[in-house]
Amino acid sequence: MPSTPTYAFPYPALTDPPNGAAQIQALATQVESKLSITDANVSTVLADTAKVGGEWRASAQQNLATGANKLTFATNVVSPTGITFNGTDTWTIVTSGVYTLFAQLRTTATGQDGALAFSGTSYSDGTLLFPGSVVNSIWGDIGHSATGYLTAGTSICAYYYNNEAATTTAFATRPPMFKIWRVAGA
């Protein structure tokens, strides 16, 4: 029996004697062997990416002065795996891959112009990993999410940029939150 060029799936030639059961069995066996390889690869990728991530929350109010404010997250909600955390405000990527980051906070001032951004250990246009958009938050809620490729050794901090002239604070009963997880391997 001839076979397909890519996966070598067998099929009957016009000159093959008719034997439906044997021909279908040969095709089914070859398809099953290819699917088992695919299943194993998918399981490995899912298991690998599921291991990397964590979630943190702030444990107290934070003063948010005019300009860039590095947010602190002392309370670990979901134990980190595959990412190091300095216990205050900086995460470091251990394994390169595609990551999704999410941060949220509520300020005590309604109508506050501000933005959340993900940057390196200092805040500047040159260190912004995933800039946020300035939002006028009617209820004080601001969130930011981003997905992108991060290399091992990349340090990440979450910043709130206060675009107002006055200092505000993060809402005490709804503290800032930060999540990171790897969605695909290197």
C-alpha positions, 0 to 999 in steps of 0.5 A: 500500500502507498502512504502519504508523504508527511505522516506516512498514513497508508491508503489503498492503491487502485491496484491493491486487492480489496481488503477494507478491514486490513486497510482501515486497521493499517490506517488506524494504527498509523494515526494512533501512533502519530496522535500518541506522539502529539499527546505526549508533546502537548502534555509535556508543554502543558505540564511545563508551563503550568509549573511557572507563575504566582500571585501576590497582594499588597498587605497595606495601603501605599502612598502614590505620589505624583510620578512613578511609584513602584508597588510592593506586594508582601503577601504571597497568595499563590506560591511562586514556582519558576520565578524568583521574588525578592519579597517586596517588589521585584520578580526575576524570570528563571526560564525564558518563555511567553508570560502573561502579567496582570496587575490591579489596584484601586486608588482612594481618589475617584477620577484619578488619572494614572496608569499601571505599567510593567518595567525593569527595576527602575522606571523610564521609557528605556526600561518599560517592558509593557507600558500601560495606558493612562486611565481616568478611573471613575471609581479608582480601579485601574488594571493592566495586563500584558503578554510577551516573551521574557528571557531568563534573568529579566527583572520585572516590577509593577508601577503605578504612574500618578498623572495628577498633582496630588498624592493619593493612596491605594485603597486599604480594603482592595490592595494592589494585586500582581499575577504572572504565569508562563503560557508557553515555553521558550 
